[in-house]
Amino acid sequence: MMISYAPFYRTLFKKDITEYHLIFKQGVPASTLHRMKHGKPITTTTLDTLCFILNCKVSDILEYIEDQ
């Protein structure tokens, strides 16, 4: 079982938003983006903040991938 943040990067691309913008304009900690890039867990508060900033759904940030 695994959580993937691939939808987050697709959402950023679709909305033409950079990680730089999230860090320096929106105040998202760089450590949060680092955690996501390396597949580490984030809090639901962080998830809520990202959804608010990107005006998107949770499914636009992460997806659950079952073991095969």
DRENNU-387536 format. One line per field, with one value per atom (N, C-alpha, C, O): atom name; residue in three letters; residue number from 1; x, y, z. Coordinates in steps of 0.02 Angstrom, whole numbers, plus 50000, padded with zeros to 5 digits. Example, Ala and Ser with C-alpha at 12.3 -4.5 7.8 and 13.67 -1.06 7.14 Angstrom:
atom [N;CA;C;O;N;CA;C;O]
type [ala;ala;ala;ala;ser;ser;ser;ser]
seq [1;1;1;1;2;2;2;2]
px [50660;50615;50660;50712;50642;50684;50645;50670]
py [49716;49775;49835;49834;49888;49947;50002;50057]
pz [50390;50390;50390;50423;50354;50357;50394;50402]
***
This chain:
atom [N;CA;C;O;N;CA;C;O;N;CA;C;O;N;CA;C;O;N;CA;C;O;N;CA;C;O;N;CA;C;O;N;CA;C;O;N;CA;C;O;N;CA;C;O;N;CA;C;O;N;CA;C;O;N;CA;C;O;N;CA;C;O;N;CA;C;O;N;CA;C;O;N;CA;C;O;N;CA;C;O;N;CA;C;O;N;CA;C;O;N;CA;C;O;N;CA;C;O;N;CA;C;O;N;CA;C;O;N;CA;C;O;N;CA;C;O;N;CA;C;O;N;CA;C;O;N;CA;C;O;N;CA;C;O;N;CA;C;O;N;CA;C;O;N;CA;C;O;N;CA;C;O;N;CA;C;O;N;CA;C;O;N;CA;C;O;N;CA;C;O;N;CA;C;O;N;CA;C;O;N;CA;C;O;N;CA;C;O;N;CA;C;O;N;CA;C;O;N;CA;C;O;N;CA;C;O;N;CA;C;O;N;CA;C;O;N;CA;C;O;N;CA;C;O;N;CA;C;O;N;CA;C;O;N;CA;C;O;N;CA;C;O;N;CA;C;O;N;CA;C;O;N;CA;C;O;N;CA;C;O;N;CA;C;O;N;CA;C;O;N;CA;C;O;N;CA;C;O;N;CA;C;O;N;CA;C;O;N;CA;C;O;N;CA;C;O;N;CA;C;O;N;CA;C;O]
type [met;met;met;met;met;met;met;met;ile;ile;ile;ile;ser;ser;ser;ser;tyr;tyr;tyr;tyr;ala;ala;ala;ala;pro;pro;pro;pro;phe;phe;phe;phe;tyr;tyr;tyr;tyr;arg;arg;arg;arg;thr;thr;thr;thr;leu;leu;leu;leu;phe;phe;phe;phe;lys;lys;lys;lys;lys;lys;lys;lys;asp;asp;asp;asp;ile;ile;ile;ile;thr;thr;thr;thr;glu;glu;glu;glu;tyr;tyr;tyr;tyr;his;his;his;his;leu;leu;leu;leu;ile;ile;ile;ile;phe;phe;phe;phe;lys;lys;lys;lys;gln;gln;gln;gln;gly;gly;gly;gly;val;val;val;val;pro;pro;pro;pro;ala;ala;ala;ala;ser;ser;ser;ser;thr;thr;thr;thr;leu;leu;leu;leu;his;his;his;his;arg;arg;arg;arg;met;met;met;met;lys;lys;lys;lys;his;his;his;his;gly;gly;gly;gly;lys;lys;lys;lys;pro;pro;pro;pro;ile;ile;ile;ile;thr;thr;thr;thr;thr;thr;thr;thr;thr;thr;thr;thr;thr;thr;thr;thr;leu;leu;leu;leu;asp;asp;asp;asp;thr;thr;thr;thr;leu;leu;leu;leu;cys;cys;cys;cys;phe;phe;phe;phe;ile;ile;ile;ile;leu;leu;leu;leu;asn;asn;asn;asn;cys;cys;cys;cys;lys;lys;lys;lys;val;val;val;val;ser;ser;ser;ser;asp;asp;asp;asp;ile;ile;ile;ile;leu;leu;leu;leu;glu;glu;glu;glu;tyr;tyr;tyr;tyr;ile;ile;ile;ile;glu;glu;glu;glu;asp;asp;asp;asp;gln;gln;gln;gln]
seq [1;1;1;1;2;2;2;2;3;3;3;3;4;4;4;4;5;5;5;5;6;6;6;6;7;7;7;7;8;8;8;8;9;9;9;9;10;10;10;10;11;11;11;11;12;12;12;12;13;13;13;13;14;14;14;14;15;15;15;15;16;16;16;16;17;17;17;17;18;18;18;18;19;19;19;19;20;20;20;20;21;21;21;21;22;22;22;22;23;23;23;23;24;24;24;24;25;25;25;25;26;26;26;26;27;27;27;27;28;28;28;28;29;29;29;29;30;30;30;30;31;31;31;31;32;32;32;32;33;33;33;33;34;34;34;34;35;35;35;35;36;36;36;36;37;37;37;37;38;38;38;38;39;39;39;39;40;40;40;40;41;41;41;41;42;42;42;42;43;43;43;43;44;44;44;44;45;45;45;45;46;46;46;46;47;47;47;47;48;48;48;48;49;49;49;49;50;50;50;50;51;51;51;51;52;52;52;52;53;53;53;53;54;54;54;54;55;55;55;55;56;56;56;56;57;57;57;57;58;58;58;58;59;59;59;59;60;60;60;60;61;61;61;61;62;62;62;62;63;63;63;63;64;64;64;64;65;65;65;65;66;66;66;66;67;67;67;67;68;68;68;68]
px [50042;50000;50045;50097;50022;50065;50024;49974;50045;50016;50063;50123;50036;50075;50055;49996;50105;50092;50096;50100;50097;50100;50044;50057;49983;49931;49948;49928;49984;50004;50046;50036;50094;50139;50102;50117;50055;50013;49970;49961;49944;49903;49944;49921;50004;50048;50060;50057;50074;50088;50027;50033;49968;49906;49891;49868;49906;49890;49948;49944;50003;50062;50088;50102;50094;50118;50183;50187;50233;50297;50305;50269;50351;50367;50393;50379;50431;50456;50398;50401;50345;50286;50255;50237;50249;50220;50261;50234;50327;50371;50374;50363;50389;50404;50345;50347;50292;50233;50175;50135;50171;50115;50136;50093;50201;50225;50224;50227;50221;50225;50298;50343;50309;50378;50412;50382;50474;50512;50517;50519;50519;50524;50462;50466;50405;50343;50349;50333;50372;50380;50433;50427;50485;50537;50508;50523;50468;50436;50392;50394;50354;50310;50351;50334;50404;50446;50476;50489;50486;50516;50465;50483;50400;50348;50334;50306;50354;50343;50273;50244;50246;50179;50176;50226;50118;50105;50042;50004;50031;49972;49910;49914;49852;49790;49784;49752;49815;49816;49854;49832;49910;49949;49910;49909;49878;49836;49781;49768;49749;49697;49725;49694;49783;49815;49831;49818;49858;49874;49811;49810;49758;49695;49668;49642;49674;49652;49693;49665;49758;49803;49791;49787;49785;49778;49706;49692;49659;49588;49572;49547;49586;49577;49552;49544;49539;49516;49576;49631;49564;49616;49643;49704;49600;49622;49667;49699;49671;49717;49786;49832;49791;49854;49886;49947;49845;49872;49825;49766;49853;49813;49841;49900;49797;49815;49826;49784;49884;49900;49906;49948;49865;49866;49925;49948;49949;50000;49970;49910;50012;49986;50002;49983]
py [49942;50000;50062;50065;50111;50169;50230;50226;50286;50350;50381;50386;50403;50436;50509;50526;50552;50623;50644;50703;50595;50611;50659;50703;50651;50699;50772;50818;50781;50848;50881;50940;50844;50874;50885;50933;50842;50854;50916;50956;50925;50984;51048;51097;51046;51105;51122;51180;51071;51082;51112;51160;51083;51107;51179;51218;51197;51264;51313;51372;51288;51329;51362;51422;51321;51344;51307;51246;51343;51312;51300;51329;51257;51246;51311;51326;51349;51414;51458;51489;51460;51500;51476;51517;51411;51384;51403;51420;51399;51413;51488;51509;51528;51599;51646;51701;51625;51668;51645;51686;51579;51552;51529;51515;51526;51508;51434;51415;51392;51319;51303;51320;51269;51252;51208;51161;51224;51184;51112;51065;51103;51035;50993;50932;51026;50990;50964;50906;51006;50985;50931;50885;50936;50884;50818;50766;50820;50758;50727;50666;50768;50742;50713;50660;50747;50723;50655;50615;50641;50578;50528;50478;50542;50495;50488;50437;50537;50536;50563;50600;50545;50569;50644;50674;50673;50743;50743;50694;50796;50800;50818;50844;50805;50826;50902;50930;50935;51008;51034;51081;51003;51021;51006;51046;50949;50931;50982;51003;51003;51054;51120;51152;51139;51202;51199;51247;51143;51136;51138;51169;51105;51106;51178;51198;51216;51285;51327;51364;51322;51361;51345;51390;51281;51260;51258;51244;51270;51268;51201;51200;51147;51081;51032;51050;50971;50918;50877;50881;50839;50796;50749;50737;50724;50678;50711;50677;50778;50814;50821;50847;50798;50803;50734;50726;50685;50618;50564;50575;50504;50446;50385;50381;50340;50278;50224;50213;50191;50138;50073;50068;50024;49959;49918;49922;49876;49827;49778;49763;49753;49707;49636;49592]
pz [50000;50000;50000;50033;49963;49955;49937;49901;49963;49944;49893;49904;49837;49785;49779;49781;49773;49763;49690;49674;49645;49574;49552;49512;49578;49558;49576;49541;49631;49652;49598;49581;49572;49521;49455;49420;49439;49380;49389;49343;49450;49465;49460;49432;49488;49482;49409;49389;49369;49298;49263;49225;49275;49243;49262;49220;49324;49348;49339;49357;49310;49296;49361;49363;49413;49478;49493;49485;49516;49531;49606;49646;49623;49693;49724;49782;49685;49708;49730;49784;49690;49707;49773;49816;49780;49842;49903;49955;49896;49953;49968;50025;49918;49930;49925;49952;49892;49886;49930;49953;49941;49980;50050;50092;50063;50129;50146;50204;50095;50107;50124;50086;50180;50198;50145;50120;50130;50082;50106;50066;50172;50199;50182;50174;50176;50158;50087;50073;50041;49972;49966;49925;50006;50007;50031;50001;50082;50108;50053;50042;50019;49967;49909;49883;49891;49836;49851;49805;49915;49935;49962;49993;49950;49968;50042;50064;50081;50154;50170;50130;50228;50246;50260;50282;50248;50267;50310;50309;50346;50390;50350;50294;50379;50347;50346;50302;50394;50393;50332;50299;50318;50259;50196;50149;50195;50137;50126;50070;50180;50177;50149;50107;50173;50150;50076;50039;50053;49982;49939;49886;49962;49925;49921;49869;49975;49975;49927;49886;49931;49888;49815;49773;49799;49729;49706;49647;49752;49735;49701;49644;49736;49707;49760;49818;49738;49783;49808;49781;49861;49889;49835;49832;49793;49740;49689;49649;49689;49645;49679;49648;49741;49778;49787;49780;49804;49816;49793;49780;49787;49769;49806;49822;49820;49854;49802;49758;49806;49760;49800;49845;49783;49818;49796;49739;49843;49825;49775;49777;49732;49682;49695;49657]
***
